[in-house]
Amino acid sequence: MTARRSRSRRGRRRGAARSNGRPAAAEAARSTAAEAVSPAVAETGPPTVAGAARRLGIAQLHAEQEQMIAESLTARDALMVVPTGFGKSACYQIPSMLLPSPVVLISPLLALLRDQHEKLVQRDIPCVRLDGTVRGRNRRLAVERIAEGGSLLVMTTPETLASPMMTELLAKTGVSLVAVDEAHCISEWGYDFRPAYSRIGAQLRLLGSPPLLALTATATERVREAIITSLRMDDPAIVAESPHRSNLAFEVLRCEGDTRARVLVRLVKRLRRPGIIYCATRREVDMLYALLRRFRIPAHRYHGGMTATERNAEQARYMRRGHRTVMVATNAFGLGIDKPDIRYILHYQSPASLEQYVQEAGRGGRDGKKANCILLYDPEDRTIHQALLNRSRVRPEQLFKLGTALAAWSDEQRSPSLEALALSAELGPRIASALLNKVEEAGFVTCEDSVIRVNDPTRSIEDDTRGLAGQFERLRTQDSRRLDAIEEYAGADECRASFLSRYFGEGACEPCGLCDICRGHPTRPVGFFAPLTPPKAPKRKTRPRRRGGTRSRTRRRKPRRAPRASERD
Ligand SMILES: [Zn+2]
C-alpha cells in the first residue's frame, strides 16, 4: 500500500487569502485548541494519543492515522481519502478524548451513527448522539450532556446540525474540531450528492469556523476540490490512499444471460466463505438466494423490501463471529458492517459506479488476508442502472416547477400546505413531497404542522431552486459518465488495481500481481458455463413401522448427520 501525502496547491492559495479574512473568534478557537492540547500530547502527562487509542482497542495506529490526528490536534484542516476499513473513525474519536471542548461528527448515515455510538458507550468513551430519531427523555439528556461541554464526541446529522437549537448549544460550549464523514456527499460530481451537505460550510461559520477534518472513502480529483471549496478548508493537509488494498484480488468475468447464474453457483461452491454477493435489484437477490439454497449453500439475504426485523435477523446471523455463510444483498447491505474475515465480494451485476464498486469490494479481507473481488459483467447491466437511476434521481424540470410555485405563494405572503403546493406546481403529491424534501434539506424552506414556509423571503426561492435543479442536472449527466467508467474498467487490459488507482486520481500504481490481468487473463474451462443440476433432495426417511421396535432402533434410523447450524439458518 502506498501512502501519498500532498498539499492542494489551490487549497493553499485559497487558504492564504482566507487567513486574513478569518474571523478573530475562529483564530482564537484554533489557537486555544492547539494550546490546550499540548499537555495532553506531551510524553509525561496523560492522556496521550497512544492511551486514547488503547481505550478504543487499537494497539498501533497507522502512520496516516497518526498524521491526521496530529493535524487535528494542532488545529489544521485535513482531508482524508482512504478506503473503507482503514480506520477513519479513530482520527476523530481520539481527538475527541484529548481536546478540551466537543468534537462534532457529521454523518448522513443514521445506522452508522447508532452503531458507532453503541460501541463507544461500551468502551466508556464520552459521546452523545443527537439526530432526528433521538426523542423524549433521551433527547433531553443528550442536550444536557452537550451543554456541559468538555472532552466529548457529539455525533449528529447535517440536518440536526442546522437546527437553531444545536447551533446555540455548540456556540456556547465551543467546538474543538468538526469531522465531516462521507464528505463526497457535498459534490454533485460525486455519486451521492445530498443538498443538506451543501449547508455545512455556512453552518460551521456560525460556529466560528472550527478546524475541520473531512473524510471519505472515495473521491476523484474533482470531488476533492469540491469538498475543499464548499467547506472553505484552509490549506488542508491531505492524506489519500489508493482505493484498493494490496490483499484484494480483482477479477472481471464476462458472462451473459443464463450463464451468469451458473458461473455464480460454481464460484460460490469453490470460494472460501464468508462472502457477499451484491445484486442490482431485490428480485435478483430473492432469485439467487433461492438458487443457493437449492444447492445447499448456507445463505442469507438482505434488501429494502424485507421488514426491518427480517433484515436485522439475517444480518445478525451473518455477522456472527466464525459463521461462514454467504450474504446475498442489494447495496442496502454493508454500511458500517464490521466483519474482518469476508473472503470474497462477488458482484452479480455491475454496480452503478466505480465509486460504489470499490466501496463494496473494500468490505472484503479487512483482516489483511487475501480476498477475491469478482465482477460478473454483462454489458446489458447498463440498461438496468439507467432505468433505476431514472426512477430515483430528482428531475430538474420538476424541481424547477416546484420552485416557481413556491415563489408564487411566497410573493402573496402565503404559506401553502403540501397538497396546495402540489396542485399549483401541477405535480403529483408523492413527487411534490419528495422534491420538497430536497428543498427543505437545502435549507430553503421549513415544513412544520403541514405548512410550508420559505426561510428567507428576501432571497428569490425561484433562483435558489433553479440552482439546486442545476446541481441535480449535473448529477444526472455524471451518472452516465460513471456507467461509462464501469464499462472501461470491465474491458481494460491494464492491471485492475492500477486502473482504479488512476480513476481516483492517485496515478497508476505498480501491477498488483493478484488481479486477472496480472495473472495473464486466465480463461475458465468451458464446463464452468455449462448448465447445472442441483443436488437431489434427500430422500425422506419413512418412519419405521412400529413392530414392537425399541427406542434404540428408532434412533438408528435418524439421518447420519444433523444439519449444521449454518444450514438451519
Ligand atoms: Zn493487477
Boltz pocket constraint, residues with backbone or C-beta under 6 A from the ligand:
constraints:
  - pocket:
      binder: B
      contacts: [[A, 495], [A, 496], [A, 497], [A, 498], [A, 511], [A, 512], [A, 513], [A, 514], [A, 515], [A, 516], [A, 517], [A, 518]]
      max_distance: 6.0
